[in-house]
Amino acid sequence: MNQLTVKARILEKSVIRYTPAGIPIASAILMHSSQQVEAGTGRLVEFEIPAQAAGDISGTFNELPLDVEIAFTGFLARKNRNSKSLVFHITEIQAHLLD
């Protein structure tokens, strides 16, 4: 299964673009920071990840504020067929955090 749920802040957003089929795509860079336990030791985990939301959810995603922690769910996929870079494809935004 390829499913990722992460709480992150939007660092920067791009203007919505459209695929040749007319599907809207909202892109951003997300920043995650948390304290995790690994091998019984506390560890600070921080990373930035490129993310995108396609279709109906792209409008909601594009309206989210910057630098506010929000929970996102989706999957990881290559940026394109020949790339080794990953992009987080957002399929769900935790609504209770949008209030």
Number of C-alpha atoms within 10 A of each C-alpha: 4 7 12 14 15 15 17 22 21 22 16 14 20 12 10 17 14 13 9 7 6 9 13 18 21 23 24 20 18 25 19 17 15 11 10 11 10 8 6 7 7 10 12 9 11 11 10 14 16 18 22 23 24 20 13 12 17 20 15 12 23 19 10 15 15 14 13 14 18 21 17 23 16 19 17 15 15 13 15 10 8 7 9 10 13 15 18 25 22 23 19 14 20 12 10 8 10 13 4
